[in-house]
């Protein structure tokens, strides 16, 4: 395959729109080469086929092609065998080189610029998102909540927004749910009924999510989308590989994460119209997980994003075993298709083959329904968009061989890429800034301190009142004691003294009485003698 044009300017980051039109990406060969035109790379696509029919090799071939023309790629590594993209294919099995020679293509073993990511931070740089960015709708899907519980979750997010409380990680959400439950009576009038049973069910679901590793995903620093849209030093698109072998143990977390990523791309990227190549291509492996048991509202959301994200310059390619895994409303948006072999033993499988055959533009020289069950490994039915944007007639083609290592890269090679990437410094350290949990905990502590202070003040007031009562009681006892003392003192005076006093009083009274009588007699005697003399 040709290398990037010399007029292209290398860049270490961001998307660079080149003046020179990129070369078509050769997918395989029928009678002629079957190629994907870069200007239609954002019209989405489908890679389908039974296990072991060659889907991974096709996926790797397309990723290499987009990288060569300067288009960043994001792909989930379900089985751990896409890490070989960081190594050249010099050690590939001989039949890959033979396939290139058979198709008349050069085979130049090449390594590609790769960034490794891992939600759990074990096989790559951690990917995190905040609870607020995820939002209540996707989070309800992740937690498998019913309508009532989802309503309570919506109320919780709204209360957090209205009170300026940040929801960054799961402990923030749990603290917020506890707050909403405590304040249910006051919140019901403004926000609606908050059921304690629903809050409890959500809290239990959060505990289950934490046990499945969800706490690794929620937090900061949150992923910045531009870091998925980098170019290598030579101008080739960075291939972002998400380690998903462990993530697949929590399929709901995997599907919700990828849907969140699509939604974020749709909401944040500007409208760019039709470009000569996409800004980013997103390969969604095990795509059926996104739609399994998904409510209608969520399926409609996926359809809307897939339909409209094209104008943002993003191409989405679903990788799954059977086309019927994808809802018809979404399947109709996928213009570029590669169909590997399907097995048709059961009636359901036979219906799936007929359904897959009907999605292709007919070719008189190809019996599509029969060919789907007859395809060999590395062979596929291919239909890409032609120059006018219409699907080409389906072709039975041999898929071109990848030029990077097909299989798992050595652990030391992966480690070198991880250590050399600037993303390690940016995302390696978990941040825990003040958010809802810290604020609510601070309020709780302040409330506890205030209650403690009030209790202490009440105790002190009670003790003071008791002290006043005690002082008053002691004063009364002292006064009574004084009274008793005075009475005792009076009672202890000598009795003779008391008698003299009584006799003295009686004598004085007698003398006063006798004196008064004698005086009256003397007066009468004198007056009588005086009157008789006349």
PLY file of the C-alpha trace (Angstrom):
ply
format ascii 1.0
element vertex 534
property float x
property float y
property float z
element edge 533
property int vertex1
property int vertex2
end_header
0.00 0.00 0.00
1.23 3.51 -0.71
2.62 5.60 2.10
1.25 9.06 2.98
1.96 11.70 0.38
5.07 13.78 0.78
3.01 16.97 0.84
1.30 15.83 4.01
2.54 17.62 7.11
3.30 15.36 10.07
1.66 16.29 13.33
1.91 14.99 16.84
-1.65 15.74 17.81
-5.02 16.79 16.47
-6.57 16.35 13.07
-4.75 17.78 10.04
-6.76 18.26 6.87
-4.43 17.54 3.98
-4.65 19.13 0.55
-3.71 15.89 -1.21
-6.61 13.43 -1.50
-5.93 10.18 0.35
-5.63 6.88 -1.46
-8.52 4.40 -1.32
-8.20 1.68 1.29
-7.90 -1.67 -0.47
-10.06 -4.18 1.40
-9.66 -7.14 -0.93
-9.94 -8.32 -4.47
-12.56 -10.03 -6.57
-12.05 -9.65 -10.27
-10.85 -6.17 -9.40
-9.72 -4.50 -6.21
-12.51 -3.69 -3.80
-11.71 -0.47 -1.94
-13.23 1.79 0.66
-13.23 5.42 -0.49
-11.94 7.65 2.35
-14.56 10.34 1.69
-17.20 7.77 2.58
-15.40 6.43 5.61
-17.81 8.38 7.83
-20.83 6.61 6.30
-20.35 3.81 8.82
-20.01 0.11 8.22
-20.55 -3.47 9.30
-18.17 -6.41 9.63
-20.12 -9.61 10.30
-19.46 -13.33 10.33
-19.32 -16.42 12.46
-16.46 -17.02 14.88
-13.22 -17.96 13.15
-14.17 -16.69 9.67
-11.70 -13.77 9.60
-13.50 -10.76 11.09
-10.49 -9.75 13.19
-8.14 -9.79 10.19
-10.58 -7.60 8.23
-10.85 -5.24 11.18
-7.06 -5.01 11.42
-6.72 -4.40 7.67
-9.22 -1.53 7.78
-7.58 0.00 10.86
-4.22 -0.03 9.09
-5.74 1.59 6.02
-7.33 4.42 7.99
-4.12 5.00 9.96
-2.11 5.28 6.74
-4.25 8.12 5.44
-4.00 10.03 8.75
-7.28 8.97 10.36
-7.18 8.11 14.10
-8.87 4.86 15.05
-10.46 3.57 18.24
-11.06 -0.16 18.56
-11.95 -2.54 21.36
-9.65 -5.54 21.72
-12.02 -8.24 22.89
-9.71 -11.24 22.65
-6.43 -9.42 23.24
-5.12 -10.13 19.72
-5.19 -6.61 18.25
-2.13 -5.45 20.19
-0.02 -6.83 17.31
-0.72 -3.59 15.43
2.21 -2.04 17.31
4.60 -4.64 15.76
5.48 -5.26 12.13
4.22 -8.44 10.49
7.61 -9.92 9.68
6.83 -12.89 11.91
3.35 -13.46 10.49
2.52 -16.85 9.04
3.73 -17.29 5.44
0.23 -17.42 4.01
-0.24 -13.68 4.69
2.61 -12.80 2.37
1.30 -15.38 -0.08
-2.13 -13.75 0.02
-0.61 -10.35 -0.80
1.28 -11.86 -3.71
-1.88 -13.61 -4.90
-3.76 -10.32 -4.94
-0.91 -8.43 -6.58
-0.28 -6.20 -3.58
3.06 -5.30 -2.02
3.67 -6.81 1.40
5.77 -4.51 3.56
5.68 -5.57 7.23
4.91 -2.39 9.15
4.29 -1.36 12.75
1.69 1.33 13.45
1.45 4.08 16.07
-0.62 2.69 18.93
-1.93 3.97 22.25
-3.12 1.36 24.72
-6.10 2.07 26.98
-7.78 0.06 29.72
-10.75 1.03 31.88
-9.08 -0.80 34.76
-5.63 0.71 34.10
-3.85 -2.66 33.92
-3.08 -3.09 30.22
-3.06 0.54 29.23
-3.78 4.07 30.33
-6.94 4.40 32.44
-10.06 5.76 30.81
-12.37 7.60 33.17
-15.59 9.55 32.93
-17.45 11.47 35.58
-20.89 10.43 36.78
-22.26 13.76 35.53
-20.89 13.13 32.04
-22.47 9.68 31.97
-25.85 11.16 32.90
-28.90 9.49 34.45
-30.19 7.83 31.26
-27.05 5.83 30.45
-26.38 5.21 34.12
-29.87 3.77 34.54
-29.12 1.47 31.61
-25.85 0.45 33.21
-27.54 -0.27 36.55
-30.53 -2.00 34.93
-33.03 0.22 36.76
-36.79 0.20 36.24
-38.77 3.33 35.34
-39.46 4.32 38.94
-35.85 3.92 39.98
-34.68 5.83 36.90
-37.05 8.66 37.92
-35.44 8.83 41.37
-32.01 8.86 39.74
-33.10 11.79 37.54
-34.27 13.65 40.63
-30.92 13.01 42.30
-29.02 14.49 39.36
-31.37 17.50 39.26
-31.00 18.19 42.98
-27.22 17.98 42.62
-27.28 20.48 39.73
-29.58 22.88 41.56
-27.31 22.84 44.61
-24.03 23.10 42.71
-22.83 19.67 43.83
-20.42 17.87 41.50
-21.05 14.20 40.77
-17.64 12.87 39.79
-17.36 9.34 41.10
-19.56 6.65 42.62
-19.09 7.81 46.20
-20.45 11.21 45.16
-23.55 9.57 43.72
-24.05 7.38 46.77
-23.71 10.38 49.10
-26.18 12.31 46.94
-28.70 9.47 47.02
-28.43 9.34 50.82
-29.02 13.11 50.98
-32.07 12.88 48.71
-33.48 10.06 50.83
-33.00 12.04 54.06
-34.62 15.14 52.54
-37.38 13.22 50.74
-40.26 15.02 52.49
-38.99 18.49 51.62
-37.98 17.54 48.06
-41.18 15.77 47.06
-43.19 18.96 46.57
-40.68 20.42 44.07
-39.14 17.38 42.38
-41.63 14.55 42.83
-41.93 11.49 45.00
-38.69 9.98 46.27
-39.20 6.40 47.38
-36.86 5.04 50.04
-37.24 1.60 48.43
-36.06 2.97 45.06
-33.08 4.69 46.65
-32.17 1.45 48.36
-32.40 -0.49 45.09
-30.14 2.03 43.34
-27.61 1.86 46.17
-27.53 -1.94 45.89
-26.99 -1.71 42.14
-24.12 0.71 42.71
-22.48 -1.74 45.10
-22.75 -4.46 42.45
-21.25 -2.12 39.87
-18.34 -1.36 42.21
-17.69 -5.06 42.65
-17.53 -5.42 38.86
-14.89 -2.70 38.64
-17.12 0.25 37.84
-15.33 2.40 40.43
-12.25 2.34 38.15
-14.21 4.00 35.35
-15.90 6.85 37.24
-13.63 9.64 38.38
-11.05 12.16 37.24
-9.09 13.04 35.22
-11.86 12.36 32.72
-10.96 11.40 29.18
-10.62 14.29 26.75
-11.88 13.25 23.33
-9.11 15.05 21.50
-6.67 12.54 23.00
-8.34 9.86 20.92
-7.81 11.91 17.78
-4.03 12.15 17.74
-1.61 11.57 14.89
1.73 9.84 15.15
5.00 11.70 14.53
4.92 10.57 10.89
1.39 11.83 10.27
-0.33 8.46 10.45
-3.46 8.20 12.53
-3.03 6.92 16.07
-4.67 3.53 16.63
-6.24 3.55 20.09
-6.66 0.01 21.40
-9.00 -0.49 24.34
-8.17 -3.67 26.27
-11.58 -5.28 26.67
-10.85 -8.91 27.53
-11.44 -8.24 31.23
-14.08 -5.63 30.51
-16.16 -8.25 28.72
-16.84 -9.88 32.08
-19.07 -6.85 32.67
-20.77 -6.59 29.26
-23.22 -3.95 30.40
-20.36 -1.70 31.49
-18.64 -2.30 28.13
-21.73 -1.43 26.09
-22.60 1.59 28.23
-19.06 2.95 28.02
-18.98 2.74 24.23
-22.42 4.31 23.93
-21.31 7.10 26.26
-18.25 7.65 24.09
-20.38 7.87 20.95
-22.71 10.33 22.66
-19.83 12.48 23.84
-18.35 12.58 20.34
-21.72 13.56 18.95
-22.27 16.32 21.50
-18.78 17.84 21.56
-17.51 17.68 17.99
-18.46 20.51 15.64
-20.29 20.04 12.38
-17.79 19.64 9.55
-19.86 18.40 6.64
-18.23 16.12 4.08
-14.46 15.79 4.40
-12.00 13.91 2.23
-11.47 11.50 5.15
-13.03 11.00 8.59
-11.73 12.71 11.71
-12.08 9.47 13.68
-13.18 5.91 13.00
-14.73 3.90 15.78
-14.81 0.07 15.59
-17.41 -1.37 17.98
-16.69 -5.09 18.45
-19.33 -7.42 19.93
-21.88 -4.81 18.91
-24.85 -6.97 19.85
-24.10 -6.21 23.50
-25.27 -2.66 22.91
-28.74 -3.75 21.90
-29.36 -6.81 24.08
-32.45 -6.12 26.22
-32.09 -2.42 25.48
-35.25 -0.34 25.97
-36.74 1.33 22.94
-35.63 4.79 24.06
-32.01 3.67 24.20
-32.16 2.03 20.76
-33.61 5.24 19.36
-30.72 7.15 20.96
-28.19 4.88 19.23
-29.98 5.29 15.91
-29.98 9.08 16.30
-26.28 9.21 17.16
-25.30 6.90 14.30
-27.40 8.86 11.85
-26.15 12.31 12.85
-22.56 11.72 13.94
-21.58 11.33 10.28
-21.76 15.11 9.93
-19.22 15.39 12.76
-16.68 13.46 10.67
-16.89 10.24 12.70
-17.33 6.80 11.18
-18.79 3.96 13.25
-18.17 0.33 12.27
-20.10 -2.41 14.05
-18.43 -5.79 14.37
-20.71 -8.70 15.22
-21.45 -12.28 14.35
-24.76 -11.76 12.62
-26.38 -8.73 10.96
-29.66 -9.47 12.71
-27.91 -8.50 15.96
-28.23 -4.90 14.77
-31.69 -3.25 14.70
-32.94 -2.53 11.18
-33.09 1.21 11.89
-29.36 1.17 12.65
-28.44 -1.38 9.99
-29.91 0.87 7.34
-27.31 3.55 8.21
-24.32 1.28 7.49
-23.06 1.92 3.96
-19.81 -0.11 3.91
-20.24 -3.84 4.54
-18.04 -6.90 4.82
-19.90 -10.17 5.35
-17.89 -13.26 6.27
-19.34 -16.75 6.38
-22.42 -17.62 8.42
-23.53 -21.05 9.52
-27.06 -22.08 8.62
-27.97 -25.26 10.44
-30.99 -24.16 12.46
-34.12 -22.41 11.10
-33.10 -19.23 12.92
-29.65 -19.29 11.30
-31.22 -19.86 7.90
-33.46 -16.84 8.43
-30.37 -14.85 9.43
-28.64 -15.84 6.17
-31.63 -14.72 4.12
-31.80 -11.47 6.08
-28.08 -10.80 5.52
-28.39 -11.56 1.80
-31.21 -9.06 1.44
-29.07 -6.20 2.76
-26.74 -6.24 -0.26
-27.24 -4.68 -3.64
-27.79 -7.71 -5.89
-25.14 -8.90 -8.31
-26.35 -11.16 -11.12
-23.11 -13.13 -10.98
-23.26 -13.84 -7.23
-25.85 -15.96 -5.46
-25.51 -14.14 -2.17
-27.61 -16.47 -0.03
-25.64 -19.53 -1.10
-22.27 -17.75 -1.02
-22.68 -16.66 2.62
-22.61 -20.27 3.78
-19.81 -21.28 1.38
-17.25 -18.55 2.09
-13.80 -19.76 3.16
-11.79 -18.22 5.98
-10.41 -14.89 4.79
-13.08 -14.60 2.11
-16.08 -12.28 2.32
-18.94 -10.64 0.49
-18.03 -6.96 0.21
-20.09 -3.92 -0.73
-18.66 -0.43 -0.37
-20.05 2.94 -1.35
-19.10 4.02 -4.85
-18.10 7.46 -6.05
-21.66 8.80 -6.03
-22.35 7.42 -2.58
-24.43 4.47 -3.78
-23.67 0.91 -2.70
-21.68 -1.11 -5.19
-22.99 -4.48 -6.29
-21.87 -7.12 -3.84
-18.55 -8.77 -4.66
-17.13 -12.05 -3.45
-13.59 -11.10 -2.52
-10.42 -12.33 -0.85
-9.53 -10.01 2.04
-6.08 -8.40 1.82
-3.53 -9.36 4.46
-2.58 -6.96 7.28
1.04 -5.79 7.34
1.29 -5.56 11.12
1.60 -8.53 13.45
-1.54 -10.67 13.45
-1.92 -11.77 17.06
-0.81 -10.69 20.50
2.21 -8.42 20.81
4.86 -9.39 23.39
4.16 -7.93 26.82
7.44 -5.99 26.81
6.50 -4.31 23.52
3.16 -3.21 24.93
4.88 -1.92 28.08
7.32 0.14 26.00
4.45 1.84 24.19
2.65 2.54 27.44
5.73 4.05 29.10
6.57 6.17 26.07
3.07 7.60 25.67
2.40 11.11 27.02
-1.03 9.89 28.10
0.53 8.15 31.10
1.49 11.43 32.75
-1.93 12.92 32.03
-4.18 10.06 33.11
-2.01 7.86 35.30
-2.76 9.57 38.63
-6.29 9.46 40.02
-7.63 12.84 41.22
-10.15 13.31 43.99
-11.12 16.95 44.25
-13.95 18.36 46.35
-17.29 17.20 45.05
-20.70 16.12 46.37
-19.28 13.53 48.76
-16.86 15.97 50.42
-19.40 18.81 50.54
-22.16 16.68 52.03
-19.75 15.07 54.46
-18.58 18.55 55.51
-22.19 19.64 56.01
-22.84 16.51 58.04
-19.80 17.17 60.20
-20.80 20.80 60.71
-24.32 19.75 61.60
-22.95 17.17 64.02
-20.69 19.82 65.56
-23.61 22.24 65.87
-25.77 19.56 67.45
-22.93 18.65 69.78
-22.45 22.31 70.70
-26.19 22.69 71.31
-26.21 19.60 73.51
-23.16 20.90 75.41
-24.80 24.31 75.85
-27.95 22.64 77.13
-25.91 20.57 79.56
-24.07 23.66 80.75
-27.35 25.60 81.14
-28.83 22.73 83.09
-25.76 22.57 85.31
-25.90 26.36 85.84
-29.59 26.17 86.77
-28.84 23.35 89.16
-26.03 25.41 90.70
-28.40 28.38 91.23
-30.96 26.10 92.87
-28.26 24.62 95.06
-27.08 28.10 96.12
-30.64 29.17 96.91
-31.19 26.01 98.91
-27.96 26.61 100.81
-29.00 30.23 101.49
-32.36 29.13 102.89
-30.66 26.54 105.05
-28.23 29.19 106.34
-31.09 31.55 107.18
-32.96 28.79 108.97
-29.79 27.95 110.87
-29.40 31.60 111.86
-32.93 31.69 113.09
-32.40 28.56 115.10
-29.19 30.01 116.55
-30.92 33.24 117.65
-33.73 31.32 119.27
-31.24 29.09 120.99
-29.35 32.13 122.30
-32.51 33.70 123.69
-33.49 30.45 125.22
-30.12 30.11 126.98
-30.29 33.50 128.90
-30.44 33.22 132.92
-33.98 32.84 134.38
-33.22 35.14 137.46
-32.61 38.04 135.28
-35.88 37.41 133.70
-37.63 37.37 137.17
-36.00 40.63 138.36
-37.16 42.28 135.30
-40.72 41.21 135.89
-40.66 42.27 139.58
-39.13 45.61 138.71
-41.88 46.26 136.23
-44.53 45.34 138.80
-42.98 47.58 141.47
-42.81 50.50 139.16
-46.40 50.02 138.18
-47.46 49.83 141.88
-45.52 52.91 142.82
-47.03 54.79 139.90
-50.47 53.74 140.99
-49.87 54.62 144.71
-48.32 57.94 143.85
-51.31 58.89 141.78
-53.77 57.98 144.60
-51.84 59.89 147.31
-51.67 62.92 145.10
-55.44 62.97 144.67
-56.02 62.63 148.43
-53.72 65.53 149.24
-55.43 67.74 146.76
-58.87 66.95 148.13
-57.67 67.60 151.72
-56.15 70.96 150.96
-59.14 72.14 148.96
-61.53 70.96 151.69
-59.76 72.94 154.44
-59.66 75.98 152.26
-63.33 75.91 151.51
-64.39 75.40 155.15
-62.57 78.61 156.14
-65.10 80.66 154.16
0 1
1 2
2 3
3 4
4 5
5 6
6 7
7 8
8 9
9 10
10 11
11 12
12 13
13 14
14 15
15 16
16 17
17 18
18 19
19 20
20 21
21 22
22 23
23 24
24 25
25 26
26 27
27 28
28 29
29 30
30 31
31 32
32 33
33 34
34 35
35 36
36 37
37 38
38 39
39 40
40 41
41 42
42 43
43 44
44 45
45 46
46 47
47 48
48 49
49 50
50 51
51 52
52 53
53 54
54 55
55 56
56 57
57 58
58 59
59 60
60 61
61 62
62 63
63 64
64 65
65 66
66 67
67 68
68 69
69 70
70 71
71 72
72 73
73 74
74 75
75 76
76 77
77 78
78 79
79 80
80 81
81 82
82 83
83 84
84 85
85 86
86 87
87 88
88 89
89 90
90 91
91 92
92 93
93 94
94 95
95 96
96 97
97 98
98 99
99 100
100 101
101 102
102 103
103 104
104 105
105 106
106 107
107 108
108 109
109 110
110 111
111 112
112 113
113 114
114 115
115 116
116 117
117 118
118 119
119 120
120 121
121 122
122 123
123 124
124 125
125 126
126 127
127 128
128 129
129 130
130 131
131 132
132 133
133 134
134 135
135 136
136 137
137 138
138 139
139 140
140 141
141 142
142 143
143 144
144 145
145 146
146 147
147 148
148 149
149 150
150 151
151 152
152 153
153 154
154 155
155 156
156 157
157 158
158 159
159 160
160 161
161 162
162 163
163 164
164 165
165 166
166 167
167 168
168 169
169 170
170 171
171 172
172 173
173 174
174 175
175 176
176 177
177 178
178 179
179 180
180 181
181 182
182 183
183 184
184 185
185 186
186 187
187 188
188 189
189 190
190 191
191 192
192 193
193 194
194 195
195 196
196 197
197 198
198 199
199 200
200 201
201 202
202 203
203 204
204 205
205 206
206 207
207 208
208 209
209 210
210 211
211 212
212 213
213 214
214 215
215 216
216 217
217 218
218 219
219 220
220 221
221 222
222 223
223 224
224 225
225 226
226 227
227 228
228 229
229 230
230 231
231 232
232 233
233 234
234 235
235 236
236 237
237 238
238 239
239 240
240 241
241 242
242 243
243 244
244 245
245 246
246 247
247 248
248 249
249 250
250 251
251 252
252 253
253 254
254 255
255 256
256 257
257 258
258 259
259 260
260 261
261 262
262 263
263 264
264 265
265 266
266 267
267 268
268 269
269 270
270 271
271 272
272 273
273 274
274 275
275 276
276 277
277 278
278 279
279 280
280 281
281 282
282 283
283 284
284 285
285 286
286 287
287 288
288 289
289 290
290 291
291 292
292 293
293 294
294 295
295 296
296 297
297 298
298 299
299 300
300 301
301 302
302 303
303 304
304 305
305 306
306 307
307 308
308 309
309 310
310 311
311 312
312 313
313 314
314 315
315 316
316 317
317 318
318 319
319 320
320 321
321 322
322 323
323 324
324 325
325 326
326 327
327 328
328 329
329 330
330 331
331 332
332 333
333 334
334 335
335 336
336 337
337 338
338 339
339 340
340 341
341 342
342 343
343 344
344 345
345 346
346 347
347 348
348 349
349 350
350 351
351 352
352 353
353 354
354 355
355 356
356 357
357 358
358 359
359 360
360 361
361 362
362 363
363 364
364 365
365 366
366 367
367 368
368 369
369 370
370 371
371 372
372 373
373 374
374 375
375 376
376 377
377 378
378 379
379 380
380 381
381 382
382 383
383 384
384 385
385 386
386 387
387 388
388 389
389 390
390 391
391 392
392 393
393 394
394 395
395 396
396 397
397 398
398 399
399 400
400 401
401 402
402 403
403 404
404 405
405 406
406 407
407 408
408 409
409 410
410 411
411 412
412 413
413 414
414 415
415 416
416 417
417 418
418 419
419 420
420 421
421 422
422 423
423 424
424 425
425 426
426 427
427 428
428 429
429 430
430 431
431 432
432 433
433 434
434 435
435 436
436 437
437 438
438 439
439 440
440 441
441 442
442 443
443 444
444 445
445 446
446 447
447 448
448 449
449 450
450 451
451 452
452 453
453 454
454 455
455 456
456 457
457 458
458 459
459 460
460 461
461 462
462 463
463 464
464 465
465 466
466 467
467 468
468 469
469 470
470 471
471 472
472 473
473 474
474 475
475 476
476 477
477 478
478 479
479 480
480 481
481 482
482 483
483 484
484 485
485 486
486 487
487 488
488 489
489 490
490 491
491 492
492 493
493 494
494 495
495 496
496 497
497 498
498 499
499 500
500 501
501 502
502 503
503 504
504 505
505 506
506 507
507 508
508 509
509 510
510 511
511 512
512 513
513 514
514 515
515 516
516 517
517 518
518 519
519 520
520 521
521 522
522 523
523 524
524 525
525 526
526 527
527 528
528 529
529 530
530 531
531 532
532 533
